[in-house]
Amino acid sequence: MKLSKLSWFPFVFLAVIIGLYPLIYYFVDMQNNGLLSTKPRELLNSTVWHTAFYIHITFGGIALLTGWTQFSQKLRNRYLSTHRLVGKIYVTAVFLSSLAGMFIAFFATGGIGNVLGFGILAILWFITVIKAYASILKRDINQHESWMIRNYALTFAAVTLRIWLPLFSDIIFHDFIPAYRIVSWLCWVPNLIIAEIIISKRLQKADYAAKTL
């Protein structure tokens, strides 16, 4: 996936900032702030849910921080062994975070629509990273890159969620719950559509290059 310099820097900046965001939960009591303030006390006191939540945000942050480097052709060409190592870290992070995400999705604030929105996101996130890893084991570079584009588009939902949510909750609805119901889908469906457009353009370029040889 090639990005112009104009779009590359905001893309990386947002990935890094939101990737580091989970650190706040380790140093600040967030139970009365943000999303956790909408959760019932018995859920917040659940060791299983609490563990799953921290696995999800921690490894999700690692995925955001490491995943963008996989799309840099310069880094990939110069440091192939590092690319492979970071790729393994990324796959492990997504694997763990998506599994935890499937669990905590059942307790999503806002009702069944949000359970489905975040649940389907977690399932697709898990499937696409498995597909990406399986394709590179088969040395199918094109398929690997396509699945990685889809997967990181879903990883980037953590960023787009934090862009859309304040807009809908503070400006459009002036209420968290209706905003959250929309954003549970809006944070990842457009990302996946954009990913498919990027993949389609890549395939068209590859086909054109093959025909002109």
N, C-alpha and C positions, 0 to 999 in steps of 0.2 A: 504494500500500500504506500503510494507516494503522496506526500503532502507538501504543498508550497510552504516556503519559509514563513509566509504571513499567517498561515493557519497552523503551522507546526508548533510555534512557540506558545500560543494560547492553549493548544491541545495538551502539550507537556506540562505547562504551568498548572492547569486545572487538575490534571492527573496527579501531580505531586502534592498540591495543596489538599485535595480531598483524600489522597492516599495517606497523608499524615494526620488527617482529622481524627481517626480513632484514638490517637494518643491522648486526646482530651478526656476520654472516658477512664483513662488510667490515673489521671491527676486531678480531675474535677468530679465532684458528685453531681451526676447528671440526672438523677432520678426525679428531680423536681423541675427539670428543664427539658425543652425540646420534645422529641418523640417519646422518651421514657415517661414523661409526665402524663401521657395518655393511657399508660398501662395500669391495670389494677394491681394493688399492692401484693396480692397473693402470687401473681405471676412474677413480679419483680423479686419476690422472696424464694422463687423456685430455683433450686440449684441447677437442675437440668436445663431450664430455659436460660438462666443466667450464663451458664457455660457455653451453650450453643450460640447465644448472642455475641459473646466475646470472641468465640472462634470465627463467627461470620464477619464481624467488623475488622478483626485483626488481620486475618488472611485475605479478606477483601481489599484492605488497604495495601497489603504487600503485592497483591495482583495488580492494582492500579499503578503502584510505584515501579514495578518491574516490566509490566506488559508493553508499555509504549516503546521501550528500547528494542523490542523484537522487530519493530517495523522500520528501524533505521538501517538502510542498506550499507551505509559507511561502517557502522558498528559491526554489522554482520560480516562484512567482507574482511575487515581488519582483525576482528577478534572472534573468530568462529567458535573456538572452544568456550569463550565467555558467553557467547550467544546461546550455546547449547546448555551451559550451566544455568544461566538466568531463565532459560526456557523451562528447565526442569523445576526450578523454584516456582515459576509462574503456574505451571500445570498443577503442582502440589497445592499451592495456595488456592487456586480456583476450585480444585477438587474438594478441599476441606471446607471452604467458605460456602460453596454451593450446597453441600450436604447439610450444613448447619442452617443455611437459608431455607431449605425445604422444610425443616422442622419449625423454625420460628415463623414461617409464613402462615402456619395454621393458627397463629395467635395474632395475626396482623390487625391493627386498629382499623375500624371502618366497615367491618362486615365481610360477607362472602365474596364480594367483588374484589376487595383488596387481598383476601386469601388467595383467590385465583390469580390475580395480577402478579403478585410477588411469588406465588408458588410456581406458576408457569415460567416466570423469569428464572427462578432457581433451577428448574428442571432443564430448560434449554441451555442455561449456562453450563450445567454439568455435562449434558450430551455433547455440546459443541467442543468442550475441552477434551473429552474422550476421543471424539472424531479427529481433532487436530493432532493429538498424540499418536493415535493409531496410524494416521496417514504418514507421519514422519518416520515411524518405525518401518513402514513399507517403502520409504524413500520417495513417496509421491509428494514432491515439493509443491506443485500447484494446488493440490487438494489441501495440503497442510496450511498453506498461506490463506486459502479461502476460508477454512474453518477457523483459523486464528483471527481473521478479520471479523467474522461473525461473533466469535467469543469475546474479543476485546470490546466490540460494540456493546455487548451485554455487560461486561465489566464496567464500562463507562456510564452505565445507568446510575451508578453511585454519584457521578458528577451531574448528570442531567436532572436527576431527582432534586438535587440541591439548587439547581437553577430554576426549575419549574415550580417547586413547592412554595417558595416565598412569593412568587408572582401570583399564583392562584389563591393562596391563603390570605395574603396581606392586601392585594390590590383588587382581585376579581371577586372572590367570595367573601372576604373578610371573616373567614371561618376555616379552621384546620380540616375538619372531617370531610366536607364535600370536596375540598381541594385535594386531599390525600387520596380520595377514591378515584379521581381522574389521574393523578400523578402516578399511581401504582401501575398504570398501563402506559401513560405518556412518557415515563422515564426510560422505557426500553423499546417499545414498538417502533417509534420513528428511527431510533438508533439502528435497529435491525434492518429496516427498509433502506436506510442509507448504506449499510454494509452490503446489501444485495446489489445496490446500484454500483458501488465501487467494484464488487466482484464481477458484475456483468461487463463493466468497461474494461477491466483487466483481461477478461476472456476475449472480448472483441479485439483488443490490441494484439493479443497473442495470436489470434486467428489471422489477423491482417498481416502480422509479421511473418507467419508461416507461409502465407500465400504469396508473399513478395520475394521469398527466398529463391 
